Amino acid sequence: MTLEEERERGARAKAILSEPIVIETFDVIRAKYFDAWRTSGEADSKLREHYFALFNAVDEFEQHLTSVLKSGEMAIQQMK
């Protein structure tokens, strides 16, 4: 991938991460999964594991976008 492509991907990731509806969506989904995990029954370990995995998947999704953003920022620095 070229530096220009990295820069463009980073710019798109930044736009996504700064979009208010995306920020709200991450917050709502995290709260939903956390609450479902927290209120699951003590005997239902599979359900708790499921919600825990979903909660972590949201973080992984956001972390990937953040990584793309940072790669774009580094590309900008290398292009200077």
Order of alpha helices (4+ residues) and beta strands (2+ residues): alpha-alpha-alpha
